[in-house]
Amino acid sequence: MSDLRRRRTMKDKSNLSETIFHSSLIKTQYAEDYALTLQEIYSDVTSVPHFNDKEVLLESWGIEFFYKDTKEQIEWTVILALMAFINQTGCEVSYVLTNQKFKEFAIWQENRCLGKKQLIVSNGIETNTVEVEDEF
């Protein structure tokens, strides 16, 4: 049985949104491919200039939105898909990502899965992560 399958059968599946702590993270080709696909979706959504409410269709992904708020919700959904994937599989993927903002979310989740405590500070323009000793 593969390490990933073993991890999957051992953990409690009752609350999939809770952080699953891992002693180490694994690197796999399928995790890299999945993360790069999510990054491409995220980059395509974020790169669309959307100043006024108008119909936007990203044909290659089948994503359609009209309002800027919907665009932002789609961006966040893709980020959550990446973070949930890292959490559930225990795979490390940040090292293959090139979109800096998207990569930061992967690093945050990887650190959470490894039990590292961190404080994330954002001023709306840039985001910084500070490792902390104790929880607040």
Buried (B, 14 or more C-beta within 10 A) or exposed (E): EEEBEEBBEEBEEEEEEEEBEBEEBBEBEEBBEBBBBBBBBBBBBBEEEBEEEEEBEBEEBEBEBEEBEBBBEBBEEBBEBBBEBBBBBBBBBBEBBEBEBBBBBBBBBBBBBBEEEEEEEEEEEEBEBEEEEEEE
